[in-house]
Amino acid sequence: MANAIKARGLSTFLLIFYNQVVGLPPQMVSTAIFIALIFDAFCDPLVGQISDNFRSPWGRRHPFMYAAALPVSLAFFLIWNPPSGWSQGELFAYMLACLLVIRLFDTFFELPSSALAPELSEDYNGRTTLIALRGMFGVFGGLGMTLLVYQVFMKENPDGSGGITERAGYFGYSLFASTVIFFVILISTTGTFKQIPYLRQPPVRKIALGQMAREVASTLNNHSFLVATVAGMFIAIAFGLKNALDIYFALYFFLLSQTQLSILTAVGVVASLAGVALAPRAGAWLGKKHAAIAMFIGALTTSVMPLTLSLMHLAPAPGSENMFRFLTIETLFSTTMATITGVLLSSMIADVVEDSEVKTGRRSEGLLFSADNLFKKIVSGMGVLISGSLLAFVNFPTNAKRGEVDPAILRELAMIYLPTAALMFGVAILCLFAFKIDKAVHESNLEKLKDAAVLAAQSGAEGRIAPGS
């Protein structure tokens, strides 16, 4: 929930806030986001590797999770409340500093928290259920907070005033969201604290930097991990682009009101919960890989239809009730299928943990999840950077009003966006066909690890008996 509130807020509102409300050029905003994502990407493997090998009375993960609560929530509040009267360069530096703190300390919580999942459940379908539950709380956090933005903190007035393009509502939103982030991190960390005695402890050893680098390389040299990571990279580029431009298309292309945006968000909540509930069943029925591919194709096809049909003049008129109904149906189906895909992909990465352990002899949940995030974040920054460049390329106006943007600008933006996003998603789908770990392989890996543990225990017992025999 904490990560989803942060991620949804930054991906949905940050570009439009600093561009349309604060007045920074879109390229400047997207550049700051890109720099922060690159910084975050390289922090992830470091935090993952350290947490994999960290020893403390509080286990490997929990000290990092507790340390994240205050810095990430405070920086999230500050980023939405920049000082007035500053120059563009000063505002750029302020936004970038806040983003760097948010990204670093969000990694301190989110990576160790994610790395707990494979330890809490080794069952092939059981861990999909666990990750689905994480997804459910993500829905409540991300989409729930977005709904509060539209209907409470930045509600649009009947005369058209207010809304997300006016600054007044951002203080209440940022205060409430940062407070929720703070307490959710503490609750989640404390709630799993009792599991520490049952979690794995890393072996006591001294490891040189060169050896650590070799271990990182051997762990990441896993076929299924590389396939899933490459797919995730293309997904991240497309979503970085999509998330940044969705709000622009909604307000200026489809001419939706914030009340309609609220309804679509509520539909998204229902659809996401349906996806979370259906993901374990889809994975058990078709296998994770085939279910993810099928749902991914369905989500992609459905999500591009409104813009595609509008460009072909086959969709209802922008701003009409029929267009809103069309977007509601699209949101329901595409969000359900996209959520199923996301849950299954996370569960597939979790299954790499045992496959890697069989091959390397090391348990590296934190490293695998962090490396997966590294590549995704690097390229998702490219997606955000592209979105800002596209807005600048089509000369999208600052302080734009709904219904007053030149239709030629909107059409040009859509015609560039659609093939770019479709290409990225299409490559990701093709990559997933090469993923090799299914239920049979996973259960075989578990048996190999159990046999190895028995042999290690027997060898240890013989070693202890030998000196006195």
C-alpha positions in Angstrom: 0.0 0.0 0.0 2.8 2.5 0.9 4.6 1.8 -2.3 1.4 2.1 -4.4 0.4 5.4 -2.9 3.9 6.8 -3.7 4.1 5.3 -7.2 0.6 6.2 -8.3 1.0 9.7 -7.0 4.3 10.3 -8.8 3.3 8.6 -12.1 -0.2 10.2 -12.3 0.2 13.7 -10.9 3.8 14.8 -10.7 4.3 15.7 -14.4 1.0 17.6 -14.7 1.6 19.3 -11.3 5.0 20.6 -12.0 4.2 21.4 -15.7 0.6 22.8 -15.5 0.5 24.0 -11.9 4.0 25.1 -11.0 5.0 26.0 -14.5 8.1 24.0 -15.3 8.7 22.9 -18.9 7.7 19.3 -19.4 11.2 18.3 -20.5 12.7 19.7 -17.3 10.2 17.7 -15.2 10.7 14.4 -17.1 14.5 14.9 -16.9 14.3 15.1 -13.1 12.2 12.0 -12.9 14.6 10.2 -15.3 17.6 11.1 -13.1 15.9 9.9 -10.0 14.9 6.6 -11.6 18.5 6.0 -12.7 19.7 6.8 -9.2 17.1 4.5 -7.7 17.9 1.7 -10.2 21.5 1.5 -9.1 20.6 1.7 -5.4 18.3 -1.3 -5.7 21.0 -4.1 -6.2 23.1 -2.6 -3.5 20.3 -2.6 -1.0 19.2 -6.1 -2.2 22.7 -7.6 -1.9 23.3 -6.0 1.5 19.9 -7.1 2.9 20.5 -10.7 1.6 23.7 -10.8 3.7 22.8 -8.6 6.6 22.8 -10.1 10.1 21.1 -8.6 13.1 18.8 -9.5 16.0 16.0 -8.2 13.8 16.9 -10.4 10.9 18.0 -9.5 7.4 15.1 -7.3 6.2 13.3 -5.5 9.1 16.0 -2.9 10.1 15.9 -1.5 6.6 12.1 -1.4 6.6 11.9 0.5 9.9 14.5 3.0 8.7 12.4 3.9 5.6 9.3 5.2 7.4 10.1 8.8 8.3 12.4 9.9 5.4 10.1 8.6 2.6 6.9 10.0 4.1 8.5 13.4 4.8 10.0 13.7 1.3 6.7 12.7 -0.3 5.0 15.6 1.6 7.7 18.1 0.6 7.7 17.3 -3.1 4.1 18.5 -3.4 4.8 21.7 -1.5 7.6 23.5 -3.4 8.5 27.1 -2.3 6.8 30.0 -4.1 8.8 32.5 -6.0 11.8 30.3 -6.8 13.4 30.2 -10.3 12.9 27.3 -12.6 16.4 26.0 -11.9 15.8 26.2 -8.1 12.5 24.4 -8.4 14.2 21.7 -10.6 16.8 21.1 -7.9 14.2 21.0 -5.2 12.1 18.5 -7.0 15.1 16.3 -7.8 16.3 16.3 -4.2 12.9 15.2 -3.0 12.7 12.5 -5.6 16.1 11.1 -4.7 15.2 10.8 -1.0 11.8 9.2 -1.9 13.4 6.7 -4.3 16.3 5.8 -1.9 14.2 5.2 1.2 11.3 3.6 -0.7 13.9 1.0 -1.8 14.8 0.5 1.9 11.2 -0.6 2.5 9.9 -2.1 -0.7 12.8 -4.3 -1.6 13.2 -6.1 1.7 9.4 -6.3 2.0 9.1 -7.9 -1.5 12.0 -10.3 -0.7 10.0 -11.7 2.3 7.4 -13.2 -0.1 9.5 -16.2 -1.3 10.5 -17.0 2.3 6.9 -16.8 3.6 5.6 -19.3 1.1 7.5 -21.9 -1.0 4.3 -23.4 -2.6 4.0 -22.7 -6.4 0.4 -21.5 -6.2 0.5 -20.4 -2.6 3.0 -17.6 -3.3 0.8 -16.4 -6.1 -2.0 -16.0 -3.6 0.4 -14.1 -1.2 1.5 -11.8 -4.0 -2.1 -11.3 -5.0 -2.8 -10.1 -1.4 0.0 -7.6 -1.7 -1.6 -6.5 -5.0 -5.0 -6.1 -3.2 -3.5 -3.7 -0.7 -1.7 -1.9 -3.6 -5.1 -1.4 -5.2 -6.5 0.1 -2.0 -3.5 2.3 -1.6 -2.8 3.5 -5.2 -6.3 3.7 -6.8 -8.0 4.5 -3.4 -5.8 7.5 -2.9 -6.3 8.6 -6.5 -10.1 8.5 -6.0 -9.7 10.7 -2.9 -7.7 13.2 -4.9 -10.5 13.5 -7.5 -13.4 13.6 -5.1 -12.0 15.1 -1.8 -8.7 16.9 -1.9 -8.9 18.4 -5.5 -12.5 18.1 -6.3 -13.6 20.1 -9.4 -16.3 22.7 -8.7 -19.4 23.0 -10.8 -18.0 26.2 -12.4 -14.9 24.4 -13.6 -12.6 25.8 -10.9 -10.5 23.7 -8.6 -9.3 20.3 -9.7 -5.9 18.8 -10.2 -4.6 21.8 -12.2 -5.0 24.2 -9.2 -2.5 24.2 -6.4 -4.7 24.6 -3.4 -5.7 20.9 -2.9 -2.2 19.5 -3.0 -1.3 20.4 0.6 -4.2 18.3 2.0 -3.5 15.4 -0.3 0.3 15.4 0.5 -0.3 15.6 4.2 -2.8 12.8 4.3 -0.9 10.5 1.8 2.5 10.9 3.6 0.8 10.2 7.0 -0.7 7.0 5.6 2.6 6.0 4.1 4.4 6.4 7.4 1.9 4.4 9.5 1.5 1.7 6.8 5.2 1.0 6.7 5.3 0.8 10.5 2.3 -1.5 10.6 3.5 -3.8 7.8 7.0 -4.1 9.3 5.8 -4.7 12.9 3.1 -7.1 11.6 5.8 -9.4 10.0 8.3 -9.0 12.9 7.1 -12.2 14.6 8.2 -14.2 11.5 11.9 -13.3 12.0 12.8 -16.4 14.0 11.5 -18.6 11.1 13.2 -16.7 8.3 16.6 -17.6 6.8 19.8 -16.2 8.3 22.8 -15.6 6.0 25.9 -17.6 6.8 28.6 -15.9 8.8 31.4 -15.0 6.4 33.7 -12.3 5.2 33.1 -11.4 1.6 35.5 -9.2 -0.5 34.1 -6.7 -3.1 35.4 -8.8 -6.0 33.8 -12.0 -4.7 30.5 -10.1 -4.1 30.6 -8.9 -7.7 31.2 -12.5 -9.0 28.3 -13.8 -6.8 26.0 -11.1 -8.2 26.9 -12.0 -11.8 26.4 -15.7 -11.2 23.1 -15.2 -9.5 21.7 -13.0 -12.3 23.0 -15.3 -15.0 19.8 -17.3 -15.0 17.9 -17.9 -18.2 14.4 -17.5 -16.8 15.4 -14.4 -14.8 16.9 -12.7 -17.8 13.9 -13.4 -19.9 11.5 -12.1 -17.3 13.7 -9.1 -16.8 13.9 -8.2 -20.4 10.1 -8.5 -20.7 9.8 -6.3 -17.6 12.1 -3.7 -19.2 9.9 -3.2 -22.2 6.8 -3.2 -20.0 8.4 -0.5 -17.9 9.2 1.7 -20.9 5.6 1.5 -22.1 4.1 2.1 -18.7 6.4 5.0 -17.9 5.1 6.6 -21.1 1.5 5.5 -20.6 1.3 6.6 -16.9 2.7 10.1 -17.7 0.3 10.7 -20.6 -2.9 9.0 -19.5 -4.0 12.1 -17.5 -3.4 14.3 -20.5 -5.4 12.1 -22.8 -8.2 11.8 -20.3 -8.6 15.6 -19.7 -7.8 17.0 -23.1 -8.4 14.2 -25.7 -11.4 12.5 -24.3 -12.6 15.6 -22.4 -13.5 13.8 -19.2 -14.5 15.7 -16.1 -12.9 14.9 -12.8 -16.2 13.3 -11.7 -15.9 10.9 -14.6 -12.2 10.3 -13.8 -13.3 9.4 -10.3 -15.8 6.9 -11.6 -13.2 5.4 -13.9 -10.8 5.2 -10.9 -13.5 3.4 -8.9 -14.1 1.0 -11.8 -10.3 0.5 -11.8 -10.4 -0.5 -8.1 -13.1 -3.1 -8.8 -11.3 -4.4 -11.8 -8.0 -4.6 -9.9 -9.6 -6.5 -7.1 -11.1 -8.9 -9.6 -7.7 -9.3 -11.2 -6.1 -10.0 -7.8 -8.8 -12.6 -7.0 -8.5 -14.3 -10.5 -4.7 -14.3 -10.8 -4.1 -17.4 -8.6 -6.9 -19.3 -10.4 -5.6 -18.3 -13.8 -2.0 -19.3 -12.8 -3.2 -22.7 -11.5 -5.4 -23.4 -14.6 -3.1 -22.4 -17.4 0.3 -22.2 -15.6 1.8 -18.8 -14.8 3.6 -18.2 -18.1 0.7 -19.0 -20.4 -1.9 -17.2 -18.2 0.4 -14.1 -18.1 0.8 -14.1 -21.9 -2.9 -14.5 -22.6 -3.9 -11.8 -20.1 -1.2 -9.5 -21.4 -2.4 -9.8 -25.0 -6.0 -9.1 -23.9 -5.0 -6.1 -21.8 -2.9 -4.5 -24.6 -5.6 -5.0 -27.3 -8.3 -3.5 -25.0 -6.3 -0.6 -23.8 -5.4 0.8 -27.2 -8.9 0.6 -28.6 -10.3 4.0 -27.4 -7.4 6.1 -29.0 -7.2 3.9 -32.1 -10.9 4.0 -32.9 -11.0 7.7 -32.1 -8.2 8.4 -34.7 -10.2 6.4 -37.2 -13.4 8.3 -36.4 -15.1 5.1 -35.3 -15.5 6.0 -31.6 -18.1 8.1 -29.9 -17.5 11.9 -29.7 -15.1 13.1 -27.0 -17.0 14.4 -24.0 -20.1 12.4 -24.8 -21.8 10.0 -22.5 -21.2 7.2 -25.0 -17.5 7.9 -25.0 -17.5 7.7 -21.2 -19.4 4.4 -21.3 -16.9 3.1 -23.8 -14.0 4.1 -21.6 -15.7 2.5 -18.6 -15.9 -0.9 -20.3 -12.3 -0.6 -21.6 -11.1 0.3 -18.1 -12.9 -2.7 -16.5 -11.5 -5.3 -18.9 -8.0 -3.9 -19.5 -7.3 -3.3 -15.8 -8.6 -6.7 -14.8 -6.3 -8.4 -17.3 -3.3 -6.1 -16.6 -3.6 -6.8 -12.8 -3.7 -10.6 -13.4 -0.6 -10.2 -15.6 1.3 -8.1 -13.0 0.6 -10.6 -10.2 1.7 -13.6 -12.3 4.9 -11.8 -13.4 5.8 -11.1 -9.8 5.1 -14.7 -8.8 7.3 -15.9 -11.8 10.2 -13.8 -10.5 9.7 -15.4 -7.0 10.0 -18.8 -8.6 13.4 -17.9 -9.9 14.7 -17.8 -6.3 14.8 -21.6 -5.8 16.0 -22.1 -9.4 18.9 -19.8 -8.7 19.6 -21.4 -5.4 19.9 -24.8 -7.0 22.4 -23.5 -9.5 24.5 -21.2 -7.2 23.9 -22.6 -3.7 22.9 -19.2 -2.4 19.6 -17.8 -1.4 19.3 -14.3 -3.1 15.7 -13.0 -3.0 16.8 -9.4 -2.3 19.3 -9.4 -5.1 16.9 -10.9 -7.7 14.1 -8.6 -6.9 16.4 -5.6 -6.8 18.1 -6.5 -10.1 14.7 -6.9 -11.7 13.7 -3.5 -10.4 17.1 -2.0 -11.5 16.5 -2.7 -15.2 12.8 -1.8 -15.0 13.5 1.6 -13.4 16.3 2.5 -15.8 14.1 2.1 -18.8 10.9 3.3 -17.2 12.8 6.6 -16.8 13.2 6.5 -20.5 9.4 6.2 -20.9 8.9 9.3 -18.7 11.6 11.2 -20.5 10.0 10.3 -23.8 6.6 11.5 -22.6 8.0 14.9 -21.7 9.8 15.1 -25.0 6.6 14.3 -26.9 4.7 17.0 -25.1 7.4 19.5 -26.0 7.6 18.1 -29.6 3.9 18.7 -30.2 4.1 22.1 -28.4 1.5 21.2 -25.8 0.5 24.4 -24.1 1.0 25.3 -20.4 -2.0 26.1 -18.3 -4.2 24.3 -20.8 -7.9 24.3 -20.4 -10.1 21.3 -21.2 -11.7 21.7 -24.6 -9.3 24.5 -25.7 -6.3 22.5 -26.9 -5.8 22.4 -30.7 -7.2 19.1 -31.9 -4.2 18.8 -34.3 -1.8 18.7 -31.3 -3.9 16.0 -29.6 -4.1 13.9 -32.7 -0.4 14.2 -33.4 0.4 13.2 -29.7 -1.9 10.1 -30.0 -0.5 9.0 -33.4 3.1 9.0 -32.0 2.1 7.4 -28.7 0.1 4.4 -29.9 2.7 2.6 -32.1 5.5 3.3 -29.6 3.6 1.8 -26.7 2.2 -1.1 -28.8 5.7 -2.0 -29.9 7.1 -2.0 -26.4 4.3 -4.2 -25.0 4.5 -6.5 -28.0 8.2 -7.2 -27.5 7.5 -8.0 -23.8 4.9 -10.5 -24.7 7.3 -12.3 -27.1 10.0 -12.5 -24.4 7.7 -14.3 -22.0 7.4 -17.3 -24.3 11.0 -18.1 -23.4 10.4 -18.4 -19.6 11.2 -22.0 -18.6 10.1 -22.4 -14.9 6.7 -24.1 -14.6 5.1 -26.0 -11.7 7.0 -29.2 -12.4 10.4 -27.4 -12.6 9.6 -25.5 -9.4 8.7 -28.6 -7.4 11.8 -30.4 -8.7 13.9 -27.5 -7.5 12.3 -27.7 -4.0 13.1 -31.4 -3.8 16.7 -30.8 -4.8 17.1 -28.2 -2.1 15.6 -30.5 0.5 18.0 -33.3 -0.5 20.9 -30.8 -0.3 19.8 -29.7 3.2 19.6 -33.3 4.4 23.1 -34.0 3.1 24.5 -30.9 4.7 22.9 -31.8 8.0 24.3 -35.3 7.8 27.8 -34.0 6.9 27.6 -31.6 9.9 26.7 -34.3 12.3 29.5 -36.5 11.1 31.9 -33.7 11.5 30.9 -33.1 15.1 31.2 -36.8 16.0 34.5 -37.5 14.2 36.9 -35.8 16.7 35.8 -38.0 19.6 35.4 -41.2 17.8 
